[in-house]
Amino acid sequence: MKNTPRLPYLKRDEMSSDQKKFYDDVVTNMGAPDLPHIWMLEEGQINGPFTSMFHYPNIGYPLYKLQLKVIKQGLIAKDIIEMFILVIITDSGAAYGMYAHELLAKKNGVDGEIIGAILLGRAPDIKDETMKIAYDLALALTKPGSVPWETYKAAIEKFGDEGYNVLVNTAAFFKYIGALMNAYDEPVPNMTARARRDDS
């Protein structure tokens, strides 16, 4: 499998002033040193969905700002939201997204058997009621048509109106991200590559 996307990875010194501001914003707000996946390559290029977002910052920067709102929402427990994202991104088949969110799900305490089943497109055996309701909603959002009433009602009762809205917008965002990475064939990084992390 090749390890380069259809658009070249941009180094900071190859960017315009607007792209550099975008890049610096991403490093400040997204570049946590404890992320389990490779998000920055050895020469400083930021990969994943940012590969194309940096090339087209007029759309990419507003999308990134939406991403910050989605991932920093704080209403839904981290294990629930990462399991939920994994269902959505796996449905897209986006290789980098599946790689990153498998590791993020593990880091945030999602059971390995649940992760494995989701990645294989199988129904996981989820015993926790809250996680099961979130899974059912994520699964419904990968299918055509309206969310079934029973799924909607259970999710509203469990997460409230605002929590439900957070989950729905999370699904919509990661569907977008999955399509973006598939369009530009964003690969899983070479696992022998060293991720640069700011440990200061």
Order of alpha helices (4+ residues) and beta strands (2+ residues): alpha-alpha-alpha-alpha-alpha-alpha-alpha-alpha
